[in-house]
Amino acid sequence: MCFFISFLPATFWAVIGYFVLLSSSRAEGRVQTIGHWLAIWIFVIAVLIPFVAAYITLTGFCPLDAMLQACE
């Protein structure tokens, strides 16, 4: 369950990364360089979120599963 819910923040960070990359491509000089590096880090975060959520789901530490079992 945590894996599927992780796509929401991953999508959010990917969209933010796209806008940072878009705005940095219109800038000049050092701001453009910093913007490109910042966009790369934001995309890395967006990719890591589903990987961490998959690990949490596979190891059984997902708190959503525990809450769903408690409701039954």
CHARMM-style PDB file with segment names, atoms N, HN, CA, C and O in Angstrom:
ATOM      1  N   MET     1       0.810  -1.180   0.000  1.00  0.00      PROA
ATOM      2  CA  MET     1       0.000   0.000   0.000  1.00  0.00      PROA
ATOM      3  C   MET     1       0.867   1.263   0.000  1.00  0.00      PROA
ATOM      4  O   MET     1       0.540   2.242  -0.670  1.00  0.00      PROA
ATOM      5  N   CYS     2       1.956   1.239   0.741  1.00  0.00      PROA
ATOM      6  HN  CYS     2       2.222   0.444   1.285  1.00  0.00      PROA
ATOM      7  CA  CYS     2       2.840   2.408   0.784  1.00  0.00      PROA
ATOM      8  C   CYS     2       3.449   2.689  -0.585  1.00  0.00      PROA
ATOM      9  O   CYS     2       3.708   3.840  -0.937  1.00  0.00      PROA
ATOM     10  N   PHE     3       3.676   1.621  -1.357  1.00  0.00      PROA
ATOM     11  HN  PHE     3       3.467   0.685  -1.071  1.00  0.00      PROA
ATOM     12  CA  PHE     3       4.278   1.800  -2.671  1.00  0.00      PROA
ATOM     13  C   PHE     3       3.380   2.626  -3.586  1.00  0.00      PROA
ATOM     14  O   PHE     3       3.851   3.535  -4.270  1.00  0.00      PROA
ATOM     15  N   PHE     4       2.090   2.311  -3.597  1.00  0.00      PROA
ATOM     16  HN  PHE     4       1.707   1.573  -3.041  1.00  0.00      PROA
ATOM     17  CA  PHE     4       1.175   3.022  -4.483  1.00  0.00      PROA
ATOM     18  C   PHE     4       0.942   4.466  -4.028  1.00  0.00      PROA
ATOM     19  O   PHE     4       0.782   5.362  -4.856  1.00  0.00      PROA
ATOM     20  N   ILE     5       0.925   4.684  -2.731  1.00  0.00      PROA
ATOM     21  HN  ILE     5       1.055   3.957  -2.058  1.00  0.00      PROA
ATOM     22  CA  ILE     5       0.723   6.039  -2.216  1.00  0.00      PROA
ATOM     23  C   ILE     5       1.977   6.889  -2.433  1.00  0.00      PROA
ATOM     24  O   ILE     5       1.894   8.117  -2.453  1.00  0.00      PROA
ATOM     25  N   SER     6       3.127   6.252  -2.592  1.00  0.00      PROA
ATOM     26  HN  SER     6       3.194   5.254  -2.576  1.00  0.00      PROA
ATOM     27  CA  SER     6       4.361   7.007  -2.802  1.00  0.00      PROA
ATOM     28  C   SER     6       4.404   7.701  -4.158  1.00  0.00      PROA
ATOM     29  O   SER     6       5.238   8.583  -4.365  1.00  0.00      PROA
ATOM     30  N   PHE     7       3.530   7.328  -5.083  1.00  0.00      PROA
ATOM     31  HN  PHE     7       2.852   6.612  -4.915  1.00  0.00      PROA
ATOM     32  CA  PHE     7       3.524   7.987  -6.379  1.00  0.00      PROA
ATOM     33  C   PHE     7       3.008   9.420  -6.292  1.00  0.00      PROA
ATOM     34  O   PHE     7       3.331  10.237  -7.155  1.00  0.00      PROA
ATOM     35  N   LEU     8       2.227   9.741  -5.287  1.00  0.00      PROA
ATOM     36  HN  LEU     8       1.965   9.077  -4.586  1.00  0.00      PROA
ATOM     37  CA  LEU     8       1.745  11.116  -5.130  1.00  0.00      PROA
ATOM     38  C   LEU     8       2.888  12.088  -4.827  1.00  0.00      PROA
ATOM     39  O   LEU     8       3.041  13.071  -5.552  1.00  0.00      PROA
ATOM     40  N   PRO     9       3.699  11.858  -3.786  1.00  0.00      PROA
ATOM     41  CA  PRO     9       4.811  12.801  -3.569  1.00  0.00      PROA
ATOM     42  C   PRO     9       5.874  12.718  -4.656  1.00  0.00      PROA
ATOM     43  O   PRO     9       6.533  13.716  -4.949  1.00  0.00      PROA
ATOM     44  N   ALA    10       6.054  11.543  -5.262  1.00  0.00      PROA
ATOM     45  HN  ALA    10       5.519  10.732  -5.024  1.00  0.00      PROA
ATOM     46  CA  ALA    10       7.035  11.437  -6.346  1.00  0.00      PROA
ATOM     47  C   ALA    10       6.606  12.279  -7.542  1.00  0.00      PROA
ATOM     48  O   ALA    10       7.434  12.933  -8.176  1.00  0.00      PROA
ATOM     49  N   THR    11       5.313  12.259  -7.847  1.00  0.00      PROA
ATOM     50  HN  THR    11       4.641  11.727  -7.332  1.00  0.00      PROA
ATOM     51  CA  THR    11       4.802  13.080  -8.944  1.00  0.00      PROA
ATOM     52  C   THR    11       4.945  14.564  -8.610  1.00  0.00      PROA
ATOM     53  O   THR    11       5.317  15.365  -9.467  1.00  0.00      PROA
ATOM     54  N   PHE    12       4.650  14.924  -7.371  1.00  0.00      PROA
ATOM     55  HN  PHE    12       4.347  14.273  -6.674  1.00  0.00      PROA
ATOM     56  CA  PHE    12       4.806  16.315  -6.929  1.00  0.00      PROA
ATOM     57  C   PHE    12       6.239  16.781  -7.125  1.00  0.00      PROA
ATOM     58  O   PHE    12       6.464  17.856  -7.681  1.00  0.00      PROA
ATOM     59  N   TRP    13       7.219  15.989  -6.677  1.00  0.00      PROA
ATOM     60  HN  TRP    13       7.036  15.115  -6.226  1.00  0.00      PROA
ATOM     61  CA  TRP    13       8.619  16.385  -6.800  1.00  0.00      PROA
ATOM     62  C   TRP    13       9.069  16.414  -8.253  1.00  0.00      PROA
ATOM     63  O   TRP    13       9.895  17.249  -8.624  1.00  0.00      PROA
ATOM     64  N   ALA    14       8.537  15.510  -9.088  1.00  0.00      PROA
ATOM     65  HN  ALA    14       7.866  14.832  -8.786  1.00  0.00      PROA
ATOM     66  CA  ALA    14       8.892  15.529 -10.509  1.00  0.00      PROA
ATOM     67  C   ALA    14       8.377  16.799 -11.185  1.00  0.00      PROA
ATOM     68  O   ALA    14       9.070  17.383 -12.019  1.00  0.00      PROA
ATOM     69  N   VAL    15       7.177  17.224 -10.834  1.00  0.00      PROA
ATOM     70  HN  VAL    15       6.614  16.749 -10.158  1.00  0.00      PROA
ATOM     71  CA  VAL    15       6.627  18.451 -11.409  1.00  0.00      PROA
ATOM     72  C   VAL    15       7.424  19.661 -10.932  1.00  0.00      PROA
ATOM     73  O   VAL    15       7.724  20.553 -11.724  1.00  0.00      PROA
ATOM     74  N   ILE    16       7.765  19.700  -9.668  1.00  0.00      PROA
ATOM     75  HN  ILE    16       7.522  18.975  -9.024  1.00  0.00      PROA
ATOM     76  CA  ILE    16       8.586  20.795  -9.144  1.00  0.00      PROA
ATOM     77  C   ILE    16       9.949  20.812  -9.845  1.00  0.00      PROA
ATOM     78  O   ILE    16      10.449  21.881 -10.195  1.00  0.00      PROA
ATOM     79  N   GLY    17      10.547  19.648 -10.049  1.00  0.00      PROA
ATOM     80  HN  GLY    17      10.141  18.779  -9.764  1.00  0.00      PROA
ATOM     81  CA  GLY    17      11.827  19.562 -10.747  1.00  0.00      PROA
ATOM     82  C   GLY    17      11.730  20.067 -12.171  1.00  0.00      PROA
ATOM     83  O   GLY    17      12.641  20.728 -12.669  1.00  0.00      PROA
ATOM     84  N   TYR    18      10.617  19.751 -12.828  1.00  0.00      PROA
ATOM     85  HN  TYR    18       9.877  19.214 -12.424  1.00  0.00      PROA
ATOM     86  CA  TYR    18      10.430  20.235 -14.189  1.00  0.00      PROA
ATOM     87  C   TYR    18      10.363  21.766 -14.221  1.00  0.00      PROA
ATOM     88  O   TYR    18      10.973  22.394 -15.086  1.00  0.00      PROA
ATOM     89  N   PHE    19       9.631  22.360 -13.290  1.00  0.00      PROA
ATOM     90  HN  PHE    19       9.135  21.850 -12.587  1.00  0.00      PROA
ATOM     91  CA  PHE    19       9.518  23.816 -13.275  1.00  0.00      PROA
ATOM     92  C   PHE    19      10.837  24.485 -12.885  1.00  0.00      PROA
ATOM     93  O   PHE    19      11.154  25.563 -13.387  1.00  0.00      PROA
ATOM     94  N   VAL    20      11.599  23.863 -12.005  1.00  0.00      PROA
ATOM     95  HN  VAL    20      11.341  22.987 -11.597  1.00  0.00      PROA
ATOM     96  CA  VAL    20      12.919  24.416 -11.677  1.00  0.00      PROA
ATOM     97  C   VAL    20      13.825  24.338 -12.895  1.00  0.00      PROA
ATOM     98  O   VAL    20      14.562  25.281 -13.183  1.00  0.00      PROA
ATOM     99  N   LEU    21      13.777  23.218 -13.617  1.00  0.00      PROA
ATOM    100  HN  LEU    21      13.178  22.451 -13.383  1.00  0.00      PROA
ATOM    101  CA  LEU    21      14.590  23.082 -14.820  1.00  0.00      PROA
ATOM    102  C   LEU    21      14.163  24.062 -15.900  1.00  0.00      PROA
ATOM    103  O   LEU    21      15.002  24.640 -16.591  1.00  0.00      PROA
ATOM    104  N   LEU    22      12.866  24.248 -16.042  1.00  0.00      PROA
ATOM    105  HN  LEU    22      12.184  23.779 -15.481  1.00  0.00      PROA
ATOM    106  CA  LEU    22      12.356  25.192 -17.030  1.00  0.00      PROA
ATOM    107  C   LEU    22      12.764  26.624 -16.704  1.00  0.00      PROA
ATOM    108  O   LEU    22      13.193  27.369 -17.585  1.00  0.00      PROA
ATOM    109  N   SER    23      12.630  27.005 -15.442  1.00  0.00      PROA
ATOM    110  HN  SER    23      12.281  26.400 -14.726  1.00  0.00      PROA
ATOM    111  CA  SER    23      12.988  28.375 -15.070  1.00  0.00      PROA
ATOM    112  C   SER    23      14.499  28.598 -15.095  1.00  0.00      PROA
ATOM    113  O   SER    23      14.957  29.705 -15.379  1.00  0.00      PROA
ATOM    114  N   SER    24      15.272  27.556 -14.800  1.00  0.00      PROA
ATOM    115  HN  SER    24      14.900  26.657 -14.570  1.00  0.00      PROA
ATOM    116  CA  SER    24      16.725  27.741 -14.846  1.00  0.00      PROA
ATOM    117  C   SER    24      17.235  27.787 -16.283  1.00  0.00      PROA
ATOM    118  O   SER    24      18.281  28.381 -16.545  1.00  0.00      PROA
ATOM    119  N   SER    25      16.520  27.177 -17.207  1.00  0.00      PROA
ATOM    120  HN  SER    25      15.670  26.694 -16.994  1.00  0.00      PROA
ATOM    121  CA  SER    25      16.968  27.246 -18.599  1.00  0.00      PROA
ATOM    122  C   SER    25      16.777  28.653 -19.172  1.00  0.00      PROA
ATOM    123  O   SER    25      17.424  29.016 -20.155  1.00  0.00      PROA
ATOM    124  N   ARG    26      15.908  29.429 -18.571  1.00  0.00      PROA
ATOM    125  HN  ARG    26      15.383  29.134 -17.773  1.00  0.00      PROA
ATOM    126  CA  ARG    26      15.692  30.810 -19.018  1.00  0.00      PROA
ATOM    127  C   ARG    26      16.583  31.810 -18.284  1.00  0.00      PROA
ATOM    128  O   ARG    26      16.598  32.995 -18.619  1.00  0.00      PROA
ATOM    129  N   ALA    27      17.315  31.338 -17.295  1.00  0.00      PROA
ATOM    130  HN  ALA    27      17.303  30.376 -17.023  1.00  0.00      PROA
ATOM    131  CA  ALA    27      18.203  32.220 -16.535  1.00  0.00      PROA
ATOM    132  C   ALA    27      19.572  32.268 -17.218  1.00  0.00      PROA
ATOM    133  O   ALA    27      19.803  31.619 -18.238  1.00  0.00      PROA
ATOM    134  N   GLU    28      20.456  33.044 -16.633  1.00  0.00      PROA
ATOM    135  HN  GLU    28      20.269  33.572 -15.804  1.00  0.00      PROA
ATOM    136  CA  GLU    28      21.793  33.190 -17.194  1.00  0.00      PROA
ATOM    137  C   GLU    28      22.841  33.030 -16.107  1.00  0.00      PROA
ATOM    138  O   GLU    28      22.587  33.300 -14.933  1.00  0.00      PROA
ATOM    139  N   GLY    29      24.016  32.589 -16.515  1.00  0.00      PROA
ATOM    140  HN  GLY    29      24.223  32.370 -17.468  1.00  0.00      PROA
ATOM    141  CA  GLY    29      25.177  32.555 -15.633  1.00  0.00      PROA
ATOM    142  C   GLY    29      25.087  31.510 -14.538  1.00  0.00      PROA
ATOM    143  O   GLY    29      24.691  30.365 -14.759  1.00  0.00      PROA
ATOM    144  N   ARG    30      25.470  31.950 -13.349  1.00  0.00      PROA
ATOM    145  HN  ARG    30      25.791  32.879 -13.169  1.00  0.00      PROA
ATOM    146  CA  ARG    30      25.558  31.044 -12.204  1.00  0.00      PROA
ATOM    147  C   ARG    30      24.177  30.547 -11.763  1.00  0.00      PROA
ATOM    148  O   ARG    30      24.049  29.424 -11.275  1.00  0.00      PROA
ATOM    149  N   VAL    31      23.157  31.373 -11.932  1.00  0.00      PROA
ATOM    150  HN  VAL    31      23.262  32.285 -12.328  1.00  0.00      PROA
ATOM    151  CA  VAL    31      21.798  30.966 -11.562  1.00  0.00      PROA
ATOM    152  C   VAL    31      21.345  29.783 -12.417  1.00  0.00      PROA
ATOM    153  O   VAL    31      20.662  28.885 -11.926  1.00  0.00      PROA
ATOM    154  N   GLN    32      21.722  29.784 -13.677  1.00  0.00      PROA
ATOM    155  HN  GLN    32      22.278  30.514 -14.076  1.00  0.00      PROA
ATOM    156  CA  GLN    32      21.368  28.674 -14.561  1.00  0.00      PROA
ATOM    157  C   GLN    32      22.059  27.389 -14.114  1.00  0.00      PROA
ATOM    158  O   GLN    32      21.438  26.327 -14.099  1.00  0.00      PROA
ATOM    159  N   THR    33      23.326  27.474 -13.752  1.00  0.00      PROA
ATOM    160  HN  THR    33      23.830  28.338 -13.764  1.00  0.00      PROA
ATOM    161  CA  THR    33      24.063  26.294 -13.298  1.00  0.00      PROA
ATOM    162  C   THR    33      23.478  25.743 -12.006  1.00  0.00      PROA
ATOM    163  O   THR    33      23.272  24.537 -11.873  1.00  0.00      PROA
ATOM    164  N   ILE    34      23.214  26.628 -11.061  1.00  0.00      PROA
ATOM    165  HN  ILE    34      23.382  27.608 -11.169  1.00  0.00      PROA
ATOM    166  CA  ILE    34      22.632  26.198  -9.783  1.00  0.00      PROA
ATOM    167  C   ILE    34      21.250  25.597 -10.010  1.00  0.00      PROA
ATOM    168  O   ILE    34      20.899  24.601  -9.378  1.00  0.00      PROA
ATOM    169  N   GLY    35      20.472  26.184 -10.892  1.00  0.00      PROA
ATOM    170  HN  GLY    35      20.757  26.993 -11.405  1.00  0.00      PROA
ATOM    171  CA  GLY    35      19.143  25.665 -11.189  1.00  0.00      PROA
ATOM    172  C   GLY    35      19.188  24.286 -11.804  1.00  0.00      PROA
ATOM    173  O   GLY    35      18.356  23.440 -11.478  1.00  0.00      PROA
ATOM    174  N   HSD    36      20.145  24.037 -12.689  1.00  0.00      PROA
ATOM    175  HN  HSD    36      20.821  24.724 -12.954  1.00  0.00      PROA
ATOM    176  CA  HSD    36      20.272  22.713 -13.292  1.00  0.00      PROA
ATOM    177  C   HSD    36      20.640  21.666 -12.246  1.00  0.00      PROA
ATOM    178  O   HSD    36      20.077  20.572 -12.224  1.00  0.00      PROA
ATOM    179  N   TRP    37      21.591  22.014 -11.379  1.00  0.00      PROA
ATOM    180  HN  TRP    37      22.049  22.903 -11.397  1.00  0.00      PROA
ATOM    181  CA  TRP    37      21.976  21.059 -10.331  1.00  0.00      PROA
ATOM    182  C   TRP    37      20.826  20.820  -9.346  1.00  0.00      PROA
ATOM    183  O   TRP    37      20.611  19.694  -8.897  1.00  0.00      PROA
ATOM    184  N   LEU    38      20.107  21.862  -9.021  1.00  0.00      PROA
ATOM    185  HN  LEU    38      20.282  22.777  -9.386  1.00  0.00      PROA
ATOM    186  CA  LEU    38      18.961  21.713  -8.124  1.00  0.00      PROA
ATOM    187  C   LEU    38      17.885  20.835  -8.757  1.00  0.00      PROA
ATOM    188  O   LEU    38      17.287  20.002  -8.076  1.00  0.00      PROA
ATOM    189  N   ALA    39      17.640  21.011 -10.031  1.00  0.00      PROA
ATOM    190  HN  ALA    39      18.126  21.688 -10.584  1.00  0.00      PROA
ATOM    191  CA  ALA    39      16.651  20.184 -10.731  1.00  0.00      PROA
ATOM    192  C   ALA    39      17.078  18.724 -10.748  1.00  0.00      PROA
ATOM    193  O   ALA    39      16.238  17.836 -10.595  1.00  0.00      PROA
ATOM    194  N   ILE    40      18.363  18.460 -10.929  1.00  0.00      PROA
ATOM    195  HN  ILE    40      19.045  19.181 -11.053  1.00  0.00      PROA
ATOM    196  CA  ILE    40      18.852  17.076 -10.905  1.00  0.00      PROA
ATOM    197  C   ILE    40      18.595  16.450  -9.546  1.00  0.00      PROA
ATOM    198  O   ILE    40      18.137  15.311  -9.463  1.00  0.00      PROA
ATOM    199  N   TRP    41      18.886  17.186  -8.476  1.00  0.00      PROA
ATOM    200  HN  TRP    41      19.258  18.112  -8.543  1.00  0.00      PROA
ATOM    201  CA  TRP    41      18.658  16.654  -7.127  1.00  0.00      PROA
ATOM    202  C   TRP    41      17.165  16.426  -6.865  1.00  0.00      PROA
ATOM    203  O   TRP    41      16.792  15.452  -6.213  1.00  0.00      PROA
ATOM    204  N   ILE    42      16.334  17.300  -7.360  1.00  0.00      PROA
ATOM    205  HN  ILE    42      16.637  18.091  -7.890  1.00  0.00      PROA
ATOM    206  CA  ILE    42      14.894  17.125  -7.168  1.00  0.00      PROA
ATOM    207  C   ILE    42      14.407  15.887  -7.911  1.00  0.00      PROA
ATOM    208  O   ILE    42      13.569  15.150  -7.391  1.00  0.00      PROA
ATOM    209  N   PHE    43      14.917  15.645  -9.115  1.00  0.00      PROA
ATOM    210  HN  PHE    43      15.598  16.244  -9.537  1.00  0.00      PROA
ATOM    211  CA  PHE    43      14.544  14.432  -9.853  1.00  0.00      PROA
ATOM    212  C   PHE    43      15.055  13.173  -9.151  1.00  0.00      PROA
ATOM    213  O   PHE    43      14.380  12.144  -9.159  1.00  0.00      PROA
ATOM    214  N   VAL    44      16.227  13.247  -8.552  1.00  0.00      PROA
ATOM    215  HN  VAL    44      16.776  14.083  -8.545  1.00  0.00      PROA
ATOM    216  CA  VAL    44      16.753  12.100  -7.791  1.00  0.00      PROA
ATOM    217  C   VAL    44      15.846  11.796  -6.605  1.00  0.00      PROA
ATOM    218  O   VAL    44      15.558  10.633  -6.323  1.00  0.00      PROA
ATOM    219  N   ILE    45      15.400  12.829  -5.917  1.00  0.00      PROA
ATOM    220  HN  ILE    45      15.634  13.774  -6.146  1.00  0.00      PROA
ATOM    221  CA  ILE    45      14.471  12.636  -4.802  1.00  0.00      PROA
ATOM    222  C   ILE    45      13.177  12.010  -5.287  1.00  0.00      PROA
ATOM    223  O   ILE    45      12.634  11.114  -4.640  1.00  0.00      PROA
ATOM    224  N   ALA    46      12.682  12.478  -6.428  1.00  0.00      PROA
ATOM    225  HN  ALA    46      13.123  13.206  -6.953  1.00  0.00      PROA
ATOM    226  CA  ALA    46      11.438  11.942  -6.978  1.00  0.00      PROA
ATOM    227  C   ALA    46      11.573  10.467  -7.340  1.00  0.00      PROA
ATOM    228  O   ALA    46      10.605   9.716  -7.226  1.00  0.00      PROA
ATOM    229  N   VAL    47      12.739  10.048  -7.768  1.00  0.00      PROA
ATOM    230  HN  VAL    47      13.525  10.658  -7.861  1.00  0.00      PROA
ATOM    231  CA  VAL    47      12.953   8.637  -8.125  1.00  0.00      PROA
ATOM    232  C   VAL    47      13.155   7.785  -6.875  1.00  0.00      PROA
ATOM    233  O   VAL    47      12.728   6.632  -6.833  1.00  0.00      PROA
ATOM    234  N   LEU    48      13.799   8.345  -5.867  1.00  0.00      PROA
ATOM    235  HN  LEU    48      14.146   9.282  -5.902  1.00  0.00      PROA
ATOM    236  CA  LEU    48      14.084   7.566  -4.662  1.00  0.00      PROA
ATOM    237  C   LEU    48      12.843   7.281  -3.815  1.00  0.00      PROA
ATOM    238  O   LEU    48      12.798   6.273  -3.110  1.00  0.00      PROA
ATOM    239  N   ILE    49      11.855   8.138  -3.874  1.00  0.00      PROA
ATOM    240  HN  ILE    49      11.892   8.957  -4.447  1.00  0.00      PROA
ATOM    241  CA  ILE    49      10.660   7.953  -3.044  1.00  0.00      PROA
ATOM    242  C   ILE    49       9.972   6.615  -3.327  1.00  0.00      PROA
ATOM    243  O   ILE    49       9.683   5.895  -2.371  1.00  0.00      PROA
ATOM    244  N   PRO    50       9.691   6.232  -4.585  1.00  0.00      PROA
ATOM    245  CA  PRO    50       9.073   4.912  -4.807  1.00  0.00      PROA
ATOM    246  C   PRO    50       9.986   3.744  -4.444  1.00  0.00      PROA
ATOM    247  O   PRO    50       9.502   2.696  -4.017  1.00  0.00      PROA
ATOM    248  N   PHE    51      11.310   3.910  -4.608  1.00  0.00      PROA
ATOM    249  HN  PHE    51      11.703   4.761  -4.955  1.00  0.00      PROA
ATOM    250  CA  PHE    51      12.217   2.835  -4.223  1.00  0.00      PROA
ATOM    251  C   PHE    51      12.187   2.600  -2.714  1.00  0.00      PROA
ATOM    252  O   PHE    51      12.162   1.456  -2.261  1.00  0.00      PROA
ATOM    253  N   VAL    52      12.191   3.671  -1.948  1.00  0.00      PROA
ATOM    254  HN  VAL    52      12.212   4.601  -2.316  1.00  0.00      PROA
ATOM    255  CA  VAL    52      12.116   3.539  -0.486  1.00  0.00      PROA
ATOM    256  C   VAL    52      10.765   2.963  -0.076  1.00  0.00      PROA
ATOM    257  O   VAL    52      10.694   2.127   0.825  1.00  0.00      PROA
ATOM    258  N   ALA    53       9.706   3.400  -0.723  1.00  0.00      PROA
ATOM    259  HN  ALA    53       9.763   4.079  -1.455  1.00  0.00      PROA
ATOM    260  CA  ALA    53       8.378   2.874  -0.400  1.00  0.00      PROA
ATOM    261  C   ALA    53       8.260   1.397  -0.763  1.00  0.00      PROA
ATOM    262  O   ALA    53       7.600   0.638  -0.053  1.00  0.00      PROA
ATOM    263  N   ALA    54       8.889   0.981  -1.855  1.00  0.00      PROA
ATOM    264  HN  ALA    54       9.425   1.597  -2.432  1.00  0.00      PROA
ATOM    265  CA  ALA    54       8.882  -0.442  -2.211  1.00  0.00      PROA
ATOM    266  C   ALA    54       9.631  -1.254  -1.164  1.00  0.00      PROA
ATOM    267  O   ALA    54       9.193  -2.345  -0.797  1.00  0.00      PROA
ATOM    268  N   TYR    55      10.745  -0.740  -0.682  1.00  0.00      PROA
ATOM    269  HN  TYR    55      11.100   0.146  -0.979  1.00  0.00      PROA
ATOM    270  CA  TYR    55      11.494  -1.422   0.359  1.00  0.00      PROA
ATOM    271  C   TYR    55      10.664  -1.536   1.640  1.00  0.00      PROA
ATOM    272  O   TYR    55      10.622  -2.594   2.267  1.00  0.00      PROA
ATOM    273  N   ILE    56      10.013  -0.453   2.016  1.00  0.00      PROA
ATOM    274  HN  ILE    56      10.047   0.407   1.506  1.00  0.00      PROA
ATOM    275  CA  ILE    56       9.180  -0.459   3.217  1.00  0.00      PROA
ATOM    276  C   ILE    56       8.038  -1.456   3.065  1.00  0.00      PROA
ATOM    277  O   ILE    56       7.713  -2.175   4.010  1.00  0.00      PROA
ATOM    278  N   THR    57       7.431  -1.505   1.892  1.00  0.00      PROA
ATOM    279  HN  THR    57       7.695  -0.921   1.124  1.00  0.00      PROA
ATOM    280  CA  THR    57       6.315  -2.419   1.665  1.00  0.00      PROA
ATOM    281  C   THR    57       6.787  -3.861   1.696  1.00  0.00      PROA
ATOM    282  O   THR    57       6.124  -4.709   2.294  1.00  0.00      PROA
ATOM    283  N   LEU    58       7.918  -4.160   1.067  1.00  0.00      PROA
ATOM    284  HN  LEU    58       8.457  -3.471   0.582  1.00  0.00      PROA
ATOM    285  CA  LEU    58       8.406  -5.537   1.005  1.00  0.00      PROA
ATOM    286  C   LEU    58       8.903  -6.047   2.352  1.00  0.00      PROA
ATOM    287  O   LEU    58       8.822  -7.245   2.622  1.00  0.00      PROA
ATOM    288  N   THR    59       9.413  -5.166   3.198  1.00  0.00      PROA
ATOM    289  HN  THR    59       9.479  -4.192   2.979  1.00  0.00      PROA
ATOM    290  CA  THR    59       9.884  -5.602   4.505  1.00  0.00      PROA
ATOM    291  C   THR    59       8.770  -5.678   5.540  1.00  0.00      PROA
ATOM    292  O   THR    59       8.972  -6.218   6.628  1.00  0.00      PROA
ATOM    293  N   GLY    60       7.606  -5.145   5.216  1.00  0.00      PROA
ATOM    294  HN  GLY    60       7.442  -4.706   4.332  1.00  0.00      PROA
ATOM    295  CA  GLY    60       6.473  -5.240   6.129  1.00  0.00      PROA
ATOM    296  C   GLY    60       6.395  -4.141   7.155  1.00  0.00      PROA
ATOM    297  O   GLY    60       5.654  -4.274   8.129  1.00  0.00      PROA
ATOM    298  N   PHE    61       7.123  -3.067   6.982  1.00  0.00      PROA
ATOM    299  HN  PHE    61       7.725  -2.959   6.191  1.00  0.00      PROA
ATOM    300  CA  PHE    61       7.113  -1.964   7.940  1.00  0.00      PROA
ATOM    301  C   PHE    61       6.146  -0.855   7.575  1.00  0.00      PROA
ATOM    302  O   PHE    61       6.196   0.222   8.169  1.00  0.00      PROA
ATOM    303  N   CYS    62       5.272  -1.090   6.617  1.00  0.00      PROA
ATOM    304  HN  CYS    62       5.232  -1.965   6.134  1.00  0.00      PROA
ATOM    305  CA  CYS    62       4.340  -0.064   6.167  1.00  0.00      PROA
ATOM    306  C   CYS    62       3.280   0.193   7.240  1.00  0.00      PROA
ATOM    307  O   CYS    62       2.535  -0.723   7.590  1.00  0.00      PROA
ATOM    308  N   PRO    63       3.196   1.413   7.768  1.00  0.00      PROA
ATOM    309  CA  PRO    63       2.219   1.690   8.812  1.00  0.00      PROA
ATOM    310  C   PRO    63       0.785   1.651   8.304  1.00  0.00      PROA
ATOM    311  O   PRO    63      -0.138   1.443   9.092  1.00  0.00      PROA
ATOM    312  N   LEU    64       0.579   1.845   7.011  1.00  0.00      PROA
ATOM    313  HN  LEU    64       1.329   2.014   6.371  1.00  0.00      PROA
ATOM    314  CA  LEU    64      -0.778   1.791   6.467  1.00  0.00      PROA
ATOM    315  C   LEU    64      -1.346   0.376   6.538  1.00  0.00      PROA
ATOM    316  O   LEU    64      -2.534   0.194   6.804  1.00  0.00      PROA
ATOM    317  N   ASP    65      -0.503  -0.618   6.302  1.00  0.00      PROA
ATOM    318  HN  ASP    65       0.462  -0.470   6.086  1.00  0.00      PROA
ATOM    319  CA  ASP    65      -0.967  -2.000   6.406  1.00  0.00      PROA
ATOM    320  C   ASP    65      -1.365  -2.344   7.842  1.00  0.00      PROA
ATOM    321  O   ASP    65      -2.343  -3.056   8.069  1.00  0.00      PROA
ATOM    322  N   ALA    66      -0.603  -1.834   8.802  1.00  0.00      PROA
ATOM    323  HN  ALA    66       0.191  -1.256   8.618  1.00  0.00      PROA
ATOM    324  CA  ALA    66      -0.934  -2.085  10.207  1.00  0.00      PROA
ATOM    325  C   ALA    66      -2.257  -1.414  10.579  1.00  0.00      PROA
ATOM    326  O   ALA    66      -3.043  -1.978  11.340  1.00  0.00      PROA
ATOM    327  N   MET    67      -2.507  -0.228  10.054  1.00  0.00      PROA
ATOM    328  HN  MET    67      -1.868   0.231   9.436  1.00  0.00      PROA
ATOM    329  CA  MET    67      -3.768   0.455  10.356  1.00  0.00      PROA
ATOM    330  C   MET    67      -4.932  -0.265   9.708  1.00  0.00      PROA
ATOM    331  O   MET    67      -6.002  -0.366  10.309  1.00  0.00      PROA
ATOM    332  N   LEU    68      -4.750  -0.770   8.490  1.00  0.00      PROA
ATOM    333  HN  LEU    68      -3.881  -0.687   8.003  1.00  0.00      PROA
ATOM    334  CA  LEU    68      -5.821  -1.497   7.827  1.00  0.00      PROA
ATOM    335  C   LEU    68      -6.144  -2.798   8.534  1.00  0.00      PROA
ATOM    336  O   LEU    68      -7.308  -3.193   8.601  1.00  0.00      PROA
ATOM    337  N   GLN    69      -5.127  -3.474   9.066  1.00  0.00      PROA
ATOM    338  HN  GLN    69      -4.181  -3.154   9.011  1.00  0.00      PROA
ATOM    339  CA  GLN    69      -5.364  -4.709   9.801  1.00  0.00      PROA
ATOM    340  C   GLN    69      -6.037  -4.444  11.131  1.00  0.00      PROA
ATOM    341  O   GLN    69      -6.810  -5.274  11.609  1.00  0.00      PROA
ATOM    342  N   ALA    70      -5.757  -3.301  11.738  1.00  0.00      PROA
ATOM    343  HN  ALA    70      -5.129  -2.626  11.350  1.00  0.00      PROA
ATOM    344  CA  ALA    70      -6.382  -2.970  13.012  1.00  0.00      PROA
ATOM    345  C   ALA    70      -7.858  -2.647  12.851  1.00  0.00      PROA
ATOM    346  O   ALA    70      -8.638  -2.821  13.788  1.00  0.00      PROA
ATOM    347  N   CYS    71      -8.245  -2.179  11.675  1.00  0.00      PROA
ATOM    348  HN  CYS    71      -7.612  -2.038  10.914  1.00  0.00      PROA
ATOM    349  CA  CYS    71      -9.645  -1.830  11.434  1.00  0.00      PROA
ATOM    350  C   CYS    71     -10.496  -3.063  11.164  1.00  0.00      PROA
ATOM    351  O   CYS    71     -11.722  -2.990  11.249  1.00  0.00      PROA
ATOM    352  N   GLU    72      -9.889  -4.169  10.847  1.00  0.00      PROA
ATOM    353  HN  GLU    72      -8.894  -4.229  10.778  1.00  0.00      PROA
ATOM    354  CA  GLU    72     -10.681  -5.369  10.524  1.00  0.00      PROA
ATOM    355  C   GLU    72     -11.189  -6.075  11.738  1.00  0.00      PROA
ATOM    356  OT1 GLU    72     -11.867  -7.095  11.620  1.00  0.00      PROA
TER     357      GLU     72
END
